[in-house]
Amino acid sequence: MVPVEVPIQAETYAPVDVESLEFLSKMAALVPGIIYVFNHQTMSNEYANRSIAELLGYGPDEIKAMGDELLPTIVHPDDFDRLANHVAALQMLATGDQAVLEYRAVRRDGREVWLRSIETVFSRAADGGVLRHIGIALDITAEKTSEIRLRKLNTELEARVLQRTRELETLNNELEARVEARTKELRDANKELEQLGYIATHDLKVPINNMSSLTHMLSEGHDPLPPEHEETLRWMRDVCRQASEKLEALVCVAQANSFPVEPFRPVDLAAVMERVLTNLHYQIAEARAVIKTEFSQEHVHFLPLEVESILQAVLSNAIKYRCPDRRLRILVCADGDSDMTYLTVADNGTGLDLAQDEEKVFALFQRAHVTPEGAGVALYTIRRIMSRIGGSISVESEAGSGATFTLRFPQAGLQAGQ
């Protein structure tokens, strides 16, 4: 017997009747929100689904029975005017467009809930104006509560930040006042140090030099002194020399770490040279040094006291490191160009072995010579000062053949310190 194949028919289902009242009622009941139709002529709801009872505590029939008292009853007083303006603005809504509003409603039990209504035109009157609009209102109470809480926290945070900012401004103002006061104290202290430096440079150095000169005068007197007196004078000369060197080192270090605050001005080199020769009179006489000047440039643009200190330090070194085998000769020259004034001091002293000692020449507390003794600060100070005004100092020398120091002073207005 031949088996017969029976075709299996697929199960068929009837399509959903989307126009049936049962379908629409079921859909309206299950939608998670209030579906409503609002009449603009009567200012009342013509329809509301059952979700309104769960959300607001009023049944659909109660809502319909409220008539034009609906909005004043369920809308929060603080949001009523805003909602009324929104309803009026719906008259300008184009067909197919949507309008959204967030507002507060008051439940039957008095609790507040936040709603977000999304509305569109449902029907129009004969004149084209909106007769009814349909909308859905969603419960956004949790969302708005979080939003309000966040806004409150932000407001509190902003208030704290503002308060902290004001506190910081107050502290900053107090700090600025303290810094200003401290700066004034430091400025005054610096001024006092400058005055002390001036005193050390002039008022203390002069009496020490005078004491040294007196010891020389007593030694050179016509009547020979007893041996014990000669020994006392030698001791006094040594004390004066040590005091002068210590004082010179102190002044040099102070000058190297401070900067002149006075305006620079033309400095007469001849006048400065005369004062330097006066200050070094006995050292020059003792060394039997011959000092000549050739100033084709008569001025440098700096401060008289600084130029005097620099020139005196260079000449003092030349006298100190003179060669015992020949008479010391020093030539001081000044010339210049549009950028610099060049002040050179050339001597025929013991000279320097630059290949070996060049780094020591301008280093602090470094010396290229073992004897005579020295502090090793004068050339360091000069280099610092010249660098700060945009100038420089350099040396050319050979051991046993003397040395030439060149000081370069910027012309007026070119100094870094101006």
C-alpha positions as a printed Julia matrix, in Angstrom:
418×3 Matrix{Float64}:
   0.0     0.0    0.0
   1.43    3.33  -1.0
   1.52    5.91   1.78
  -0.27    9.13   1.07
   1.33   12.41   2.16
  -1.1    14.8    3.78
   0.01   18.49   3.59
   0.22   20.24   6.96
  -1.64   23.51   6.95
  -0.19   26.41   8.96
  -2.31   27.76  11.79
  -3.84   31.07  10.91
  -4.69   33.92  13.25
  -7.19   36.71  12.78
  -5.55   40.18  12.48
  -5.98   42.66  15.33
  -9.02   44.83  14.92
  -7.34   48.16  15.67
 -10.61   50.0   15.13
 -12.59   48.03  17.65
 -13.62   49.73  20.86
 -12.32   46.78  22.86
  -8.83   47.22  21.39
  -8.71   50.91  22.05
 -10.02   50.52  25.58
  -7.48   47.82  26.36
  -4.63   49.88  24.92
  -5.66   53.0   26.85
  -5.87   51.0   30.07
  -2.39   49.49  29.64
  -0.47   52.57  28.53
   1.84   53.66  31.44
   0.53   57.19  31.63
  -2.58   59.34  31.5
  -4.14   59.61  28.06
  -6.54   62.51  27.83
  -8.45   64.68  25.39
  -8.86   68.35  26.39
 -11.54   70.66  24.98
 -10.38   74.26  24.51
 -13.9    75.69  24.39
 -15.09   74.17  27.65
 -11.59   74.14  29.2
 -12.26   70.64  30.47
 -11.25   67.04  29.85
 -13.58   65.06  27.61
 -11.66   61.84  28.13
  -9.1    60.35  30.48
  -7.99   56.72  30.75
  -8.03   54.73  33.96
  -4.36   55.44  34.75
  -5.42   58.84  36.07
  -6.96   57.19  39.13
  -3.66   55.5   40.05
  -1.62   58.63  39.4
  -3.84   61.39  40.8
  -6.41   59.51  42.9
  -9.35   60.78  40.79
 -11.39   58.51  38.53
 -12.05   59.39  34.87
 -15.65   60.33  35.63
 -14.56   62.62  38.47
 -12.1    64.33  36.19
 -14.8    64.84  33.55
 -17.25   66.15  36.15
 -14.8    68.87  37.27
 -15.42   70.69  34.01
 -13.53   73.99  33.79
 -12.44   73.59  37.43
 -10.17   70.76  36.4
  -6.98   72.73  35.97
  -7.39   74.92  39.1
  -8.08   71.73  41.07
  -5.29   69.41  40.02
  -2.5    71.82  38.94
  -0.09   73.11  41.6
  -0.78   76.82  42.28
   2.83   77.77  41.55
   2.64   76.17  38.08
  -0.94   77.18  37.16
  -0.1    80.37  35.24
   2.63   78.59  33.31
   0.22   75.78  32.36
  -2.49   78.26  31.36
  -0.03   80.06  29.06
   0.99   76.69  27.61
  -2.65   75.76  26.84
  -3.2    79.15  25.18
  -0.04   78.69  23.08
  -1.38   75.38  21.76
  -3.69   77.4   19.51
  -0.6    78.13  17.39
   0.46   74.45  17.25
   0.64   73.03  13.73
  -1.01   69.74  12.93
   1.45   66.91  13.55
   3.69   68.97  15.83
   4.1    68.26  19.52
   4.31   70.44  22.61
   5.95   69.33  25.87
   5.48   70.77  29.35
   6.69   69.68  32.78
   4.59   70.79  35.77
   3.4    69.77  39.2
  -0.03   68.28  39.95
  -1.72   67.77  43.32
  -3.19   64.36  44.1
  -6.47   63.86  45.92
  -4.45   63.08  49.1
  -2.52   66.36  48.76
   0.78   64.89  47.65
   2.62   66.54  44.78
   3.6    64.68  41.63
   5.56   65.85  38.61
   4.06   65.26  35.16
   5.5    65.57  31.68
   2.71   66.16  29.12
   3.3    65.5   25.43
   0.45   66.97  23.38
  -0.65   67.34  19.79
  -3.71   68.64  17.91
  -6.68   66.24  18.0
  -9.32   68.29  16.15
  -9.88   71.8   14.9
 -12.91   74.08  14.89
 -14.52   75.45  11.74
 -12.32   78.55  11.89
  -9.17   76.41  11.92
  -8.36   76.98  15.56
  -7.54   74.07  17.86
 -10.72   72.62  19.33
  -9.23   69.66  21.1
  -5.75   68.38  21.84
  -4.78   64.9   22.88
  -1.95   64.2   25.25
  -0.2    61.71  27.4
   1.05   62.66  30.86
   3.93   60.63  32.33
   4.92   60.45  35.97
   8.42   61.97  36.3
   8.31   62.56  40.07
  11.39   60.39  40.77
  13.31   62.03  37.96
  12.41   65.56  39.05
  13.07   64.75  42.7
  16.59   63.65  41.76
  16.97   66.68  39.53
  15.81   69.05  42.27
  18.05   67.34  44.79
  20.98   67.6   42.4
  20.18   71.26  41.75
  20.0    71.85  45.5
  23.33   70.11  46.0
  24.83   72.16  43.17
  23.44   75.33  44.73
  24.88   74.36  48.11
  28.17   73.47  46.46
  28.25   76.77  44.59
  27.51   78.56  47.86
  30.35   76.69  49.55
  32.67   77.37  46.64
  31.68   81.04  46.71
  32.24   81.18  50.46
  35.58   79.39  50.1
  36.52   81.7   47.24
  35.77   84.71  49.4
  37.78   83.18  52.23
  40.65   82.56  49.84
  40.37   86.13  48.53
  40.5    87.37  52.1
  43.48   85.16  52.85
  45.11   86.23  49.59
  44.58   89.89  50.45
  46.03   89.27  53.9
  48.93   87.39  52.33
  49.52   90.2   49.86
  49.49   92.67  52.72
  51.96   90.51  54.64
  54.14   90.07  51.58
  54.03   93.8   50.96
  54.93   94.48  54.58
  57.68   91.87  54.46
  58.94   93.27  51.18
  59.1    96.7   52.77
  61.0    95.23  55.7
  63.43   93.52  53.34
  63.74   96.69  51.28
  64.5    98.67  54.41
  66.93   95.99  55.58
  68.59   96.0   52.17
  68.86   99.76  52.33
  70.48   99.47  55.76
  72.89   96.87  54.37
  73.73   99.22  51.52
  74.39  101.95  54.06
  76.54   99.56  56.06
  78.37   98.65  52.87
  78.93  102.32  52.19
  80.24  102.8   55.72
  82.47   99.76  55.37
  83.73  101.02  52.02
  84.51  104.52  53.2
  84.18  105.21  56.9
  85.98  102.01  58.02
  88.49  101.61  55.24
  89.78  105.16  55.59
  90.77  104.91  59.3
  92.34  101.49  58.7
  94.34  102.91  55.79
  95.28  105.88  57.95
  96.52  103.6   60.72
  98.58  101.69  58.2
  99.96  104.98  56.85
 100.89  106.12  60.36
 102.86  102.94  60.93
 104.79  103.6   57.72
 105.4   107.21  58.67
 106.75  106.18  62.07
 109.02  103.62  60.47
 110.34  106.18  57.99
 111.12  108.8   60.62
 114.63  110.34  60.9
 115.34  108.88  64.29
 115.62  105.12  64.37
 113.18  103.41  66.69
 114.12  100.87  69.3
 113.82   97.26  68.14
 110.83   96.61  70.37
 109.01   99.59  68.82
 109.85   98.39  65.31
 108.38   95.02  66.17
 105.23   96.71  67.48
 104.9    98.72  64.26
 105.3    95.58  62.16
 102.63   93.92  64.24
 100.32   96.94  63.79
 100.95   96.93  60.02
 100.05   93.25  59.87
  96.86   93.85  61.86
  95.89   96.76  59.59
  96.6    94.66  56.51
  94.52   91.75  57.79
  91.67   94.05  58.79
  91.77   95.77  55.4
  91.72   92.44  53.55
  88.85   91.04  55.65
  86.89   94.25  55.2
  87.54   94.24  51.48
  86.35   90.62  51.23
  83.21   91.45  53.21
  82.4    94.43  51.02
  83.07   92.46  47.84
  80.74   89.59  48.78
  78.01   92.08  49.75
  78.41   93.88  46.44
  78.28   90.61  44.5
  74.89   89.71  45.99
  73.25   93.13  45.79
  72.53   95.44  42.93
  72.67   99.23  42.68
  69.25  100.83  42.67
  70.36  104.34  41.81
  69.97  105.55  38.22
  73.15  105.11  36.18
  74.91  108.27  35.05
  78.11  109.31  33.29
  81.13  108.71  35.51
  84.25  110.86  35.05
  87.11  108.36  34.79
  89.81  110.92  35.6
  88.05  111.93  38.82
  87.56  108.29  39.81
  91.2   107.5   39.04
  92.33  110.38  41.23
  90.36  109.04  44.2
  91.68  105.52  43.64
  95.29  106.76  43.56
  94.67  108.65  46.8
  93.22  105.55  48.46
  96.18  103.43  47.32
  98.85  106.07  47.91
 100.99  104.13  50.37
 100.65  100.81  48.55
 101.77  102.57  45.37
 104.6   104.29  47.16
 105.75  101.07  48.84
 105.75   99.24  45.51
 107.39  102.22  43.73
 104.79  101.64  41.04
 104.54  103.81  37.95
 100.89  104.3   36.91
  99.89  106.03  33.68
  96.46  106.75  32.19
  95.28  107.18  28.6
  91.6   108.08  28.45
  90.37  108.62  24.88
  86.93  107.86  26.34
  86.41  110.15  29.34
  83.28  108.56  30.84
  81.6   105.25  31.54
  77.87  104.98  32.21
  77.46  103.45  35.67
  77.78  104.57  39.3
  80.86  106.47  40.57
  81.24  104.4   43.74
  80.98  101.1   41.83
  83.51  102.19  39.19
  85.86  103.35  41.96
  85.57  100.03  43.81
  86.13   98.01  40.64
  89.14  100.02  39.49
  90.66  100.05  42.97
  90.31   96.26  43.26
  92.04   95.66  39.91
  94.88   98.07  40.74
  95.29   96.54  44.2
  95.71   93.11  42.6
  98.28   94.5   40.18
 100.27   95.97  43.09
  99.92   92.83  45.2
 101.12   90.5   42.42
 104.01   92.65  41.19
 107.22   91.02  40.05
 110.11   91.57  42.52
 112.67   91.58  39.69
 111.4    94.71  37.95
 109.68   97.96  38.74
 105.9    97.74  38.56
 104.34   99.63  35.68
 100.57   99.91  35.21
  98.77  101.42  32.23
  95.07  102.29  32.56
  93.33  103.01  29.24
  89.78  103.83  28.21
  88.29  103.86  24.72
  85.01  102.74  23.22
  82.58  102.36  20.35
  78.84  102.8   19.88
  78.03   99.83  22.15
  80.74   99.6   24.79
  83.32  101.54  26.75
  86.49   99.51  27.26
  88.52  100.12  30.41
  91.79   98.15  30.44
  94.36   97.78  33.21
  97.67   96.32  32.0
 100.62   95.51  34.3
 104.03   93.88  34.05
 103.6    91.77  37.17
 103.93   88.03  37.75
 101.08   87.23  35.35
  98.87   84.15  35.25
  99.08   80.69  33.79
  95.62   80.74  32.19
  95.96   77.26  30.78
  96.08   75.98  34.33
  94.32   78.61  36.44
  91.78   80.35  34.16
  88.78   78.89  36.05
  90.16   80.11  39.39
  90.65   83.73  38.31
  86.99   84.78  38.61
  85.76   82.05  41.0
  84.61   82.8   44.55
  87.26   82.14  47.2
  89.61   80.72  44.53
  93.1    82.05  43.94
  95.58   81.43  41.15
  98.54   82.57  43.33
  99.73   80.98  46.52
 101.44   84.15  47.72
 100.77   86.77  48.78
  97.65   85.84  50.74
  94.21   87.01  49.63
  90.52   86.31  50.02
  89.79   85.42  46.4
  86.61   87.52  46.13
  87.51   90.75  44.31
  87.51   89.45  40.72
  84.46   87.27  41.44
  82.59   90.36  42.61
  83.65   92.39  39.61
  82.49   89.68  37.22
  79.08   89.48  38.95
  78.61   93.24  38.85
  79.68   93.56  35.21
  77.42   90.68  34.2
  74.43   92.26  35.9
  74.77   95.5   33.99
  75.22   93.71  30.67
  79.0    94.1   30.6
  81.91   91.74  31.2
  85.47   91.37  32.42
  88.2    89.26  30.8
  91.92   88.73  31.23
  94.86   88.1   28.94
  98.05   86.95  30.55
 101.09   84.72  30.51
 103.01   83.53  33.52
 105.85   85.96  34.25
 104.73   88.49  31.61
 102.04   90.53  33.41
  98.3    90.63  32.89
  95.74   92.79  31.08
  92.21   93.01  32.47
  89.53   94.44  30.16
  86.27   95.8   31.58
  83.43   96.33  29.12
  80.75   98.84  30.14
  77.6    99.15  27.98
  76.83  102.6   26.71
  73.94  104.63  28.19
  70.59  102.84  28.03
  72.07   99.42  27.19
  72.73   98.18  30.72
  70.76   95.15  31.88
  70.29   96.8   35.25
  68.5    99.84  33.83
